[in-house]
């Protein structure tokens, strides 16, 4: 059997990290088993769905490298297929028209709640042998209800939650088509999963209540349901369900804020799955290790500080050339064109940064004029230091422009003046880079370039 998984988001708002994790696991399971991953857009909520939300879904998945083998399929483009199956179900006696009005349904529920009963449709219009149905009201368009099995249980072995059993008597007859004939969500999902030959449904546990209804529709249509894995919720940093309303960011914003796609995949993978105590791993390792047996049962909580730490580890491990390409994109947003020094700048500063934006903040100092903080200048560039800074500038005018020669010039000034390295290095850093804290001074000066260094040193 070829594994076929799917991600089926609703484009009713931008996709955030909690949503995209429900794409990551089915994608990883398909890739780790040599299977196929299908993208399906569930856009039947016409009023709330938007093309902008679809674009963010596709853009976010592309950035994270969650490539799909088929799709995107759009449910609104499959209406003829749903109506065809509805017709087959009518002919087989699996559905029936229900003329109960919304007002009547509300009144029924109020009576049931007053009697401390579970509110549910009572089967008034369900045809049964020997049963007399009420007279059909004039001018009322009925909904279509699915004849849910009576008695027994619906059971499945959930790959996250274990065995789940729900009594059929707890499930009323689901509306699967509205009065205008348009099919409803739970019905469309089943038809889609059958047509797309989905073998494993890996989705959020907010769908657990839908699953027994969907399983009964599968079986009524003569199909076995897929394997289910219902993932616990992703909570935000306040311990609430992650959502747009509670401040969740679009996935693409993490890209814009300088996070690496592989680092986000690494972090998201650990929000509900584990491989021993491994915290940092490559995409290739993740796909080699991933299976459904190590999915967590507890809700995971997003922690941006942890994500930044994971991102920093991936930046340190990343080759300087590819990293420089990402930093160049950040510089381009600021109107700065990078040059061939950028890989070296990345190599020098990446250990100090947790995003490519932070790395770009350092790189900017090599491409634009630096305005040292007057307080830093007053603190470090004192009268007793100025002659040594002038001596260093004079030596740097003629020495070969490479790190060993620059380092030797710095040592020569220290020998001549009797100063300690911090006494000279900190004022030079303030003048050249605007801050007293940088990596090795000779490496910084080499990358900055002779003319720029001399100009900044002589500006004091």
C-alpha positions in Angstrom: 0.0 0.0 0.0 1.3 3.4 -0.9 0.9 5.9 2.0 -1.2 8.9 0.9 -1.6 11.8 3.4 -3.2 15.2 3.0 -3.2 18.6 4.4 -6.6 20.2 4.1 -6.7 23.8 5.5 -9.6 26.2 5.4 -8.5 29.6 3.9 -10.6 31.6 6.4 -7.6 33.3 8.0 -3.8 33.3 7.6 -1.9 30.1 8.4 0.1 30.2 11.7 2.6 27.7 13.2 -0.2 25.8 15.0 -1.9 25.2 11.6 1.3 24.4 9.7 2.3 21.7 12.1 -0.8 19.8 10.8 0.9 19.9 7.4 4.4 19.0 8.7 3.5 15.6 10.1 1.5 14.2 7.2 4.2 15.6 4.8 6.9 14.0 6.9 5.1 10.7 7.1 4.6 10.6 3.3 8.2 11.5 2.6 9.6 9.0 5.2 7.6 6.1 3.8 8.0 6.9 0.1 4.3 8.0 -0.1 2.4 10.9 -1.5 1.3 14.1 0.0 -1.8 15.9 -1.2 -2.8 19.6 -0.6 -6.6 20.2 -0.5 -8.1 23.6 0.2 -11.5 23.3 2.0 -13.0 26.5 0.8 -16.8 25.8 1.2 -17.1 28.6 3.8 -17.5 31.1 0.9 -18.1 34.2 3.1 -14.9 33.8 5.2 -12.6 32.2 2.6 -10.2 34.4 0.7 -7.6 34.1 -2.0 -5.2 36.0 0.2 -5.4 33.3 2.8 -4.9 30.6 0.1 -1.8 32.5 -1.1 -0.3 32.5 2.4 -0.9 28.8 2.8 0.9 28.0 -0.5 3.7 30.5 0.1 4.2 29.4 3.7 4.4 25.7 2.7 6.8 26.5 -0.2 9.1 28.4 2.2 9.2 25.5 4.6 9.8 23.0 1.8 6.6 21.1 2.4 6.1 20.2 -1.2 2.9 18.4 -2.3 2.6 15.7 -4.9 -0.9 16.5 -5.9 -3.1 19.6 -5.7 -4.0 22.0 -4.5 -7.6 20.7 -5.0 -10.4 23.1 -4.1 -13.7 21.8 -2.7 -15.7 24.5 -4.4 -14.5 23.1 -7.7 -15.8 19.6 -6.8 -19.4 20.4 -6.1 -20.6 18.3 -9.1 -18.8 15.3 -7.7 -20.4 15.7 -4.2 -23.9 16.0 -5.7 -23.3 12.9 -7.8 -22.5 10.9 -4.6 -25.5 12.5 -2.8 -27.6 11.2 -5.7 -26.2 7.7 -5.2 -26.9 7.8 -1.5 -30.5 8.9 -2.1 -30.9 6.0 -4.5 -29.5 3.6 -1.9 -31.7 4.9 0.9 -28.8 6.2 2.9 -30.2 9.7 3.3 -33.6 11.2 3.8 -35.2 14.7 3.6 -35.8 16.4 6.9 -38.4 19.3 7.0 -37.8 20.3 10.6 -37.3 24.1 10.6 -34.6 25.9 12.5 -37.2 27.2 15.0 -38.5 23.7 15.6 -35.0 22.4 16.1 -34.2 25.1 18.6 -37.3 24.4 20.5 -36.5 20.7 20.6 -33.0 21.4 21.9 -34.4 23.7 24.6 -36.8 21.0 25.8 -34.0 18.4 25.9 -31.7 20.7 27.9 -34.5 21.5 30.3 -34.8 17.8 30.8 -31.1 17.5 31.2 -30.8 15.5 28.0 -28.1 15.8 25.4 -29.4 18.2 22.7 -29.7 16.3 19.4 -32.0 15.8 16.5 -34.7 13.2 17.4 -35.2 11.5 14.1 -38.7 13.0 13.5 -38.3 12.7 9.7 -36.3 9.5 9.7 -38.2 6.8 7.7 -38.6 3.5 9.5 -40.7 0.4 8.7 -44.2 1.0 10.1 -43.5 4.6 11.0 -45.9 7.4 9.8 -44.0 10.6 9.0 -45.5 14.0 9.6 -47.2 15.7 6.6 -44.7 17.5 4.3 -45.1 21.3 4.9 -45.7 23.3 1.8 -43.0 25.5 0.3 -40.2 24.2 2.6 -37.0 23.0 1.1 -35.7 20.1 3.3 -32.1 19.4 4.4 -30.7 15.9 3.6 -29.8 13.9 6.7 -27.5 10.8 6.8 -29.1 7.7 8.3 -26.6 7.1 11.0 -26.5 3.4 12.2 -28.6 2.7 15.3 -27.0 0.8 18.1 -23.5 -0.4 18.4 -20.3 1.7 18.5 -17.9 3.5 16.2 -14.4 2.6 17.1 -10.9 3.3 15.8 -7.3 2.9 16.9 -6.0 6.4 16.9 -2.3 6.7 16.4 -2.0 9.4 19.0 -4.9 8.8 21.4 -5.2 5.0 21.3 -8.5 3.2 21.0 -11.6 5.5 20.8 -15.1 4.2 21.0 -18.3 6.2 20.6 -21.8 4.9 20.8 -23.9 5.4 17.7 -26.8 6.4 20.0 -24.7 9.5 20.9 -24.7 10.5 17.2 -27.8 12.0 15.6 -28.5 12.0 11.9 -26.0 14.4 10.4 -27.2 17.1 7.9 -25.1 16.4 4.8 -26.8 18.8 2.4 -28.4 22.2 3.0 -31.8 23.2 1.7 -30.2 24.7 -1.4 -28.5 21.3 -2.1 -25.0 22.3 -1.2 -23.2 19.6 0.7 -21.7 20.0 4.2 -18.2 19.7 5.5 -18.2 16.2 7.0 -19.7 14.7 3.9 -17.3 16.5 1.5 -14.3 15.4 3.5 -15.3 11.8 3.2 -15.8 12.0 -0.6 -12.5 13.8 -1.0 -10.6 11.2 1.1 -12.2 8.4 -0.9 -11.5 9.9 -4.3 -7.9 11.0 -3.3 -7.2 7.5 -1.8 -6.1 8.9 1.5 -4.6 6.2 3.7 -3.7 8.3 6.8 -5.5 11.3 8.2 -3.1 13.3 10.5 -4.9 16.3 11.8 -5.7 18.4 14.9 -7.7 16.9 17.7 -10.4 19.5 17.3 -11.6 17.0 14.6 -12.1 14.1 16.9 -15.8 14.7 17.2 -16.1 14.6 13.4 -14.3 11.3 13.1 -17.1 8.9 14.1 -19.6 10.6 11.8 -17.1 10.4 9.0 -16.3 6.8 9.6 -20.0 5.9 9.4 -20.3 7.7 6.1 -17.2 5.9 4.8 -18.7 2.6 5.6 -22.1 3.5 4.3 -20.4 4.2 1.0 -18.7 0.8 1.1 -15.2 2.1 1.9 -12.9 1.4 4.9 -11.8 4.6 6.7 -8.2 5.7 6.7 -5.9 5.5 9.7 -6.4 8.5 12.0 -3.9 10.4 14.2 -5.4 13.3 16.1 -2.7 15.8 17.2 -3.0 17.7 20.5 -3.5 21.5 20.2 -0.5 23.9 20.0 -0.8 26.5 22.7 0.5 30.0 22.6 2.9 31.4 25.2 0.0 32.3 27.5 -1.2 28.7 27.5 -4.2 29.4 25.2 -5.0 27.7 21.9 -2.9 29.4 19.2 -5.0 31.5 17.0 -5.0 34.8 15.0 -7.2 36.4 17.7 -4.6 35.6 20.4 -1.8 37.2 18.5 -0.4 34.3 16.4 1.8 35.4 13.5 1.4 34.2 9.9 4.0 31.6 9.0 5.5 33.9 6.4 6.2 36.5 9.1 8.8 34.1 10.6 10.6 34.1 7.2 10.5 37.9 7.1 11.9 38.1 10.7 14.9 36.1 9.7 14.2 32.5 10.8 15.6 29.6 8.7 13.1 27.2 7.1 15.0 24.2 8.4 15.1 25.6 11.9 11.3 26.2 11.9 10.8 22.7 10.7 13.1 21.4 13.4 11.3 23.4 16.1 7.8 22.5 14.9 8.7 18.8 14.6 9.5 18.8 18.4 6.1 20.4 19.2 4.4 17.1 19.5 7.0 14.5 18.4 10.3 13.4 19.7 13.3 11.2 18.8 14.9 10.5 22.2 16.4 13.6 23.6 17.5 15.0 20.2 16.8 18.8 20.1 18.7 19.9 17.0 18.5 17.9 13.8 18.5 18.3 10.1 15.5 17.9 7.8 17.1 14.7 6.5 17.5 13.3 10.0 13.9 14.2 10.8 12.6 12.3 7.8 14.8 9.3 8.6 13.5 9.2 12.2 9.8 10.2 11.8 7.0 7.8 12.4 3.6 8.0 14.0 4.6 6.0 17.1 6.3 8.9 18.8 3.7 11.5 18.5 3.0 13.2 21.9 -0.4 13.0 23.6 -0.1 16.3 25.5 -0.7 19.8 24.2 2.6 21.5 23.2 3.3 25.1 24.0 5.0 27.6 21.6 8.0 29.3 23.1 9.6 32.0 20.9 12.8 32.0 23.0 13.3 28.3 22.3 12.6 28.8 18.6 15.3 31.5 18.5 17.7 29.2 20.2 17.0 26.5 17.6 17.4 29.0 14.9 20.7 30.1 16.3 22.0 26.5 16.3 21.0 26.1 12.7 22.7 29.4 11.7 25.9 28.3 13.3 25.9 25.0 11.4 24.9 26.6 8.1 27.5 27.1 5.4 28.5 30.7 5.0 27.6 31.0 1.3 24.0 30.0 1.5 23.6 31.9 4.8 25.0 35.0 3.1 22.4 34.7 0.4 19.6 35.0 3.0 21.3 37.9 4.7 21.7 39.6 1.3 17.9 39.5 1.0 17.6 41.2 4.4 20.1 43.9 3.3 18.3 44.3 0.0 15.1 45.3 1.9 17.2 48.1 3.4 18.4 49.3 0.1 21.9 47.8 0.5 23.6 45.7 -2.1 26.0 43.2 -0.6 29.4 42.2 -2.1 31.8 39.3 -1.9 32.7 40.2 1.7 29.3 39.0 3.0 30.1 35.3 3.4 33.1 36.3 5.6 31.0 38.7 7.6 28.5 35.9 8.2 31.2 33.6 9.3 32.5 36.1 11.7 29.2 37.2 13.3 26.8 34.3 13.0 27.7 32.8 16.4 26.4 36.0 17.9 23.0 36.1 16.1 19.7 34.2 16.4 18.1 35.4 13.1 19.3 36.6 9.7 17.9 40.0 10.6 20.2 40.2 13.6 23.1 39.1 11.3 22.1 41.8 8.8 22.2 44.4 11.6 25.9 43.6 11.9 26.5 43.5 8.2 25.0 46.9 7.7 28.0 48.4 9.6 30.3 47.2 6.8 28.2 48.9 4.0 26.9 52.1 5.5 28.5 55.0 7.6 28.7 54.2 11.3 27.6 56.8 13.8 29.2 55.8 17.2 27.2 56.4 20.3 28.6 59.6 21.8 28.4 58.0 25.3 30.5 55.0 24.1 33.0 57.5 22.5 33.3 59.5 25.7 33.8 56.3 27.7 36.4 54.6 25.6 38.1 57.1 23.3 39.8 59.1 26.1 42.7 61.5 25.7 45.3 59.0 26.7 44.1 56.6 23.9 44.0 59.0 21.0 47.8 58.9 20.2 47.7 55.1 20.1 44.7 55.2 17.8 46.5 57.7 15.5 49.6 55.4 15.5 47.5 52.4 14.5 45.9 54.4 11.7 49.4 55.4 10.4 50.5 51.8 10.4 47.4 50.6 8.7 47.9 53.0 5.8 50.8 51.0 4.5 50.6 47.4 5.9 49.4 44.6 3.7 45.6 44.3 4.0 45.1 40.9 5.4 44.3 39.6 8.9 47.8 38.5 9.9 49.4 41.9 8.9 46.6 43.9 10.6 47.0 41.8 13.7 50.8 42.4 13.7 50.2 46.2 13.3 47.9 46.1 16.4 50.5 44.2 18.4 53.2 46.7 17.3 51.2 49.6 18.7 50.6 47.7 22.0 54.4 47.1 22.3 55.2 50.7 21.5 52.7 52.1 24.0 52.7 49.5 26.7 48.9 49.3 26.5 46.8 46.2 27.0 44.7 44.9 24.1 41.3 46.0 25.6 42.6 49.5 26.1 43.3 49.8 22.3 40.8 47.4 20.9 37.6 48.8 22.5 38.0 52.4 21.3 39.0 51.2 17.8 35.8 49.0 17.8 33.7 51.9 18.9 35.1 54.1 16.1 35.0 51.5 13.4 31.8 49.5 14.3 30.0 51.8 16.7 30.1 49.3 19.6 32.8 48.1 22.0 31.8 44.5 21.6 32.8 42.7 18.3 34.6 39.5 17.3 38.3 39.5 16.8 39.5 43.1 15.9 41.9 42.1 13.1 39.2 40.1 11.3 36.7 42.9 11.6 39.1 45.5 10.2 40.1 43.2 7.3 36.5 42.9 6.2 35.7 46.6 6.7 38.4 47.6 4.2 41.4 49.9 4.5 39.8 53.1 3.3 36.7 52.8 5.5 38.8 51.9 8.6 41.1 54.8 8.1 38.2 57.2 7.5 36.4 56.0 10.7 39.6 56.1 12.8 40.5 59.6 11.7 37.0 60.9 12.4 37.7 61.0 16.1 
